[in-house]
Amino acid sequence: MPADFLDAALHAAQRAADAAAAVIMAHYAAQDFSVTTKEDSSPVTEADREAEQVIKQVLREAFPGHAFLGEEFGREGESRYLWLIDPIDGTKSFVRGYPMFSTQIALMVDGELVLGVSDASAYGERAWAVRGGGAFLRRQQGSCVALKVSAAAEFAPATAVSTGNLKSMAGDPSRWNALAGLIGRVGRIRGYGDFLHYHLLARGAIDLVIESDLNILDIAALVVIVREAGGVFTDLDGGPIGLQTRDALAGPASLHAQALRLFSR
């Protein structure tokens, strides 16, 4: 894929994230918005809907022939170029007034994820990556730094693991037992969740992420970021990440391989 196309796509995605941040942070600062419940019992606000629309507006101006799959408005158009958009991943956090939410924008070309932008404006950082170009993070008012996963190669007392949603895993005895076995071999278990544990993973601050009960819009951008930071990102069976993905395992190659032996069926 031409580098100039990916450069242009990244520039457009960054501008779309900026536009979304302006909408989201205005609502977040005011804490004045209505909350409704979707069919899946998750909350949604006008900030979610407005942010998705402005993201698509920016991307559509840059690439009028591309298709979209968004959290709030679903699929729009058909193309080999598909933008995956979660305007506010972590709406429950947004509604309750704490900064553990983000905007996720990714590009899939012919079924392959090639670009990701993960913007956590309230938390104060943004990560991004394009295929073959490395991964980067910028903190608020700070410089841009390259991201690299940890060098951890074996489970040890210093190994840090973060889990996300685990509801489905808790109902699967083999995987729940696998998680229990892993917990006994590592030093720290945390539940940072959402964007944060993938940002931490990509910069080497934690060593492994495990979660179930997700969808592709939650992780598409983060997949590209973790991979470009040198990590491996698959589902819990070791399969590729795609539109139907519902669980995730991510980390440095050696730890990922060892965890996969525990979790895959």
C-alpha positions as MATLAB code, in Angstrom:
seq = 'MPADFLDAALHAAQRAADAAAAVIMAHYAAQDFSVTTKEDSSPVTEADREAEQVIKQVLREAFPGHAFLGEEFGREGESRYLWLIDPIDGTKSFVRGYPMFSTQIALMVDGELVLGVSDASAYGERAWAVRGGGAFLRRQQGSCVALKVSAAAEFAPATAVSTGNLKSMAGDPSRWNALAGLIGRVGRIRGYGDFLHYHLLARGAIDLVIESDLNILDIAALVVIVREAGGVFTDLDGGPIGLQTRDALAGPASLHAQALRLFSR';
ca = [
       0.000    0.000    0.000;
       1.503    3.363   -0.980;
       3.019    5.250    1.919;
       1.555    8.516    0.696;
      -1.968    7.066    0.947;
      -1.382    5.964    4.532;
       0.106    9.358    5.360;
      -2.965   11.097    3.948;
      -5.303    8.696    5.750;
      -3.507    9.254    9.053;
      -3.672   13.018    8.604;
      -7.424   12.783    7.966;
      -7.942   10.465   10.958;
      -6.028   12.856   13.234;
      -8.174   15.764   12.060;
     -11.301   13.667   12.598;
     -10.145   12.857   16.134;
      -9.561   16.567   16.777;
     -13.074   17.398   15.567;
     -14.576   14.662   17.734;
     -12.597   15.803   20.774;
     -14.002   19.313   20.449;
     -17.552   17.966   20.502;
     -16.972   15.431   23.261;
     -15.023   17.661   25.611;
     -17.612   20.459   25.351;
     -20.291   18.044   26.538;
     -17.979   16.523   29.144;
     -17.085   19.914   30.612;
     -20.716   20.979   30.816;
     -21.962   17.604   32.100;
     -25.274   18.559   30.531;
     -26.538   15.852   28.199;
     -29.345   13.341   27.972;
     -28.621    9.638   28.310;
     -30.683    6.924   26.635;
     -30.300    3.155   26.630;
     -29.659    1.146   23.472;
     -31.057   -2.298   22.731;
     -27.927   -3.919   24.180;
     -28.568   -2.047   27.477;
     -25.528    0.221   26.992;
     -25.895    4.003   27.386;
     -25.653    6.514   24.560;
     -25.631   10.328   24.594;
     -25.903   13.079   22.023;
     -22.137   13.470   22.360;
     -21.669    9.926   20.989;
     -23.899   10.633   18.002;
     -22.547   14.091   17.259;
     -18.955   12.916   17.493;
     -19.529   10.023   15.105;
     -21.107   12.383   12.593;
     -18.247   14.887   12.670;
     -15.694   12.067   12.324;
     -17.466   10.794    9.224;
     -17.771   14.306    7.827;
     -14.011   14.878    8.023;
     -13.160   11.450    6.602;
     -15.785   11.675    3.865;
     -14.367   15.001    2.676;
     -10.934   13.397    2.382;
     -12.074   10.039    0.965;
     -15.571   10.327   -0.512;
     -15.649    6.738   -1.805;
     -14.848    5.030    1.489;
     -17.293    3.076    3.672;
     -17.973    3.430    7.403;
     -18.888    1.163   10.296;
     -19.770    3.205   13.356;
     -20.942    2.380   16.856;
     -23.998    4.619   16.692;
     -25.093    4.639   13.034;
     -23.897    1.265   11.785;
     -22.659    0.466    8.288;
     -22.659    3.083    5.549;
     -21.489    2.347    1.999;
     -19.540   -0.505    0.438;
     -15.844   -0.242   -0.387;
     -12.583   -2.105    0.093;
     -11.739    0.832    2.380;
     -13.727    0.627    5.620;
     -13.390    3.124    8.468;
     -14.224    1.692   11.905;
     -15.436    4.323   14.372;
     -16.284    4.241   18.061;
     -16.863    7.912   18.915;
     -16.858    7.337   22.682;
     -15.518    3.988   23.783;
     -16.343    4.072   27.481;
     -19.622    5.968   27.450;
     -20.376    4.754   30.997;
     -17.220    6.530   32.183;
     -18.114    9.620   30.171;
     -21.592    9.736   31.709;
     -20.275    9.341   35.237;
     -17.701   12.084   34.780;
     -14.361   10.316   34.903;
     -11.806   10.332   32.085;
     -11.564    6.643   31.133;
     -13.065    7.017   27.666;
     -11.632    7.516   24.206;
     -12.360    7.963   20.534;
     -11.310    5.030   18.362;
     -10.762    5.455   14.602;
      -9.308    2.698   12.434;
      -9.003    1.919    8.741;
      -9.433   -1.560    7.324;
      -8.400   -2.230    3.705;
      -9.445   -5.491    2.092;
     -10.179   -6.864    5.557;
      -6.799   -5.888    7.038;
      -6.364   -3.251    9.720;
      -3.763   -0.734    8.548;
      -4.277    2.441   10.618;
      -5.389    3.342   14.107;
      -5.899    6.501   16.144;
      -6.831    6.213   19.834;
      -7.631    9.609   21.314;
      -8.219    9.958   25.051;
      -8.585   13.713   25.360;
      -9.913   13.801   28.922;
      -7.091   11.507   30.028;
      -4.606   13.654   28.149;
      -3.056   11.407   25.523;
      -3.370   10.152   21.970;
      -1.767    7.094   20.371;
      -1.601    6.297   16.663;
       0.006    3.991   14.131;
      -0.031    2.974   10.487;
       1.104   -0.362    9.134;
       4.872   -0.419    8.737;
       5.313    3.022   10.261;
       5.687    2.388   13.976;
       3.449    3.488   16.824;
       3.507    6.772   18.683;
       1.978    8.508   21.680;
       1.598   12.152   22.564;
       0.604   13.374   25.998;
      -1.126   16.697   26.493;
       1.347   19.545   26.038;
       4.102   16.959   25.592;
       6.329   15.611   22.879;
       5.607   12.628   20.659;
       7.327    9.391   21.710;
       7.735    6.086   19.884;
       6.025    3.097   21.479;
       7.527   -0.336   22.091;
       6.121   -3.279   24.035;
       8.097   -4.712   26.928;
      10.927   -7.202   26.483;
       9.304   -9.672   28.909;
       9.803  -13.211   27.610;
       8.676  -15.383   30.537;
       5.983  -15.211   33.188;
       7.653  -13.986   36.362;
       6.930  -12.086   39.593;
       7.534   -8.846   37.703;
       5.018   -9.634   34.953;
       2.018   -7.281   34.876;
      -1.250   -8.424   33.281;
      -4.379   -6.349   32.726;
      -7.846   -7.771   32.144;
     -10.855   -6.115   30.581;
     -14.369   -7.490   30.392;
     -14.451  -11.084   31.641;
     -18.151  -11.962   31.857;
     -18.160  -14.555   29.069;
     -14.858  -15.981   30.251;
     -16.295  -16.431   33.739;
     -18.976  -18.647   32.219;
     -16.436  -20.860   30.445;
     -14.794  -23.194   32.993;
     -11.789  -24.054   30.810;
     -10.889  -20.428   30.164;
     -11.662  -19.331   33.704;
      -9.329  -22.020   34.978;
      -6.717  -20.923   32.441;
      -6.949  -17.374   33.781;
      -6.575  -18.678   37.331;
      -3.471  -20.598   36.289;
      -1.982  -17.523   34.683;
      -2.697  -15.390   37.751;
      -0.652  -17.812   39.805;
       2.368  -17.293   37.574;
       2.538  -13.496   37.353;
       3.251  -10.678   39.754;
       0.409   -8.249   39.204;
      -3.143   -8.416   37.904;
      -4.850   -5.135   37.102;
      -8.054   -4.157   35.330;
      -7.171   -0.939   33.538;
      -9.624   -1.682   30.734;
     -10.726    0.111   27.574;
      -8.040    2.144   25.777;
      -5.757    2.465   28.770;
      -4.370   -1.031   29.114;
      -3.541   -1.122   25.401;
      -1.732    2.227   25.633;
       0.179    0.891   28.644;
       0.947   -2.344   26.808;
       2.202   -0.529   23.715;
       4.641    1.561   25.781;
       5.918   -1.400   27.786;
       4.359   -0.452   31.129;
       2.394   -3.707   31.364;
       3.067   -7.035   29.673;
      -0.192   -8.712   28.639;
      -3.852   -7.854   28.041;
      -6.676  -10.392   28.196;
     -10.362   -9.702   27.707;
     -13.659  -11.041   26.434;
     -17.025   -9.397   25.673;
     -15.805   -6.806   23.193;
     -16.426   -5.915   19.571;
     -14.149   -4.856   16.755;
     -14.919   -1.158   17.185;
     -13.510   -1.295   20.718;
     -10.097   -2.534   19.614;
      -9.539   -1.972   15.873;
      -7.321    1.094   16.262;
      -5.542   -0.439   19.247;
      -4.696   -3.574   17.275;
      -2.648   -1.519   14.830;
      -0.984    0.447   17.632;
       0.040   -2.649   19.609;
       1.303   -4.470   16.532;
       3.328   -1.505   15.358;
       4.804   -1.273   18.857;
       6.145   -4.812   18.371;
       3.344   -6.795   20.028;
       1.135   -9.658   18.914;
      -2.637   -9.175   18.954;
      -5.073  -12.046   18.311;
      -8.274  -13.475   19.718;
      -8.062  -15.994   22.565;
      -7.779  -18.868   20.094;
      -4.900  -17.213   18.284;
      -7.059  -16.221   15.328;
      -6.791  -12.961   13.411;
      -8.713   -9.896   14.507;
     -11.720   -9.249   12.262;
     -15.209   -7.827   12.218;
     -16.583  -10.751   14.251;
     -13.898  -10.730   16.980;
     -15.303  -10.963   20.516;
     -12.207  -11.518   22.695;
      -8.560  -10.521   22.717;
      -5.074  -11.519   23.799;
      -2.216   -9.085   23.268;
       1.396   -8.826   24.373;
       5.035   -9.374   23.427;
       5.501  -12.409   21.180;
       6.881  -14.831   23.769;
       4.341  -14.032   26.494;
       1.519  -14.050   23.970;
       2.549  -17.530   22.786;
       2.701  -18.856   26.346;
      -0.680  -17.366   27.271;
      -2.199  -18.692   24.058;
      -1.285  -22.217   25.056;
      -3.362  -21.704   28.195;
      -6.406  -20.095   26.602;
      -6.800  -21.564   23.114;
      -9.138  -24.516   22.674;
];
